[in-house]
């Protein structure tokens, strides 16, 4: 007769295998890094000699590379960014804060391909340093 410890170990091993199971169908392989590289690989640089109070970059036209409009702030200071869909309005969508030296941050989501837009930057105070940003769309 098997010891209680051996039975417990065998039961635990069997339950572990049942819990893991095997999927009926494997999920398609997704390389998230590759999709990011494709989207951000076409990024466009904006440069303002003096950050000042901010400024508008563009107009640009959305592409099939990204489903969102993404901005990276490469400046030494934080800014607020918003998107203006120039064929519809001259007003901003909601503002998004971009800290200094940020990674890419989404400023507009689920935007159709071929839409014209500008990115408006607003600094929190007058800045003498250059304002540098990258846009992926």
Secondary structure by P-SEA (a helix, b strand, c coil): cccaaaaaaaaaaaaaaaaacccccccccccaaaaaaaaacbbbbbbbcccccccccccccccccccbbbbbbcccccbbbbbbcccccccccbbbbbcccccccccccccccbbbbbbbbbbccccccbbbbcccc
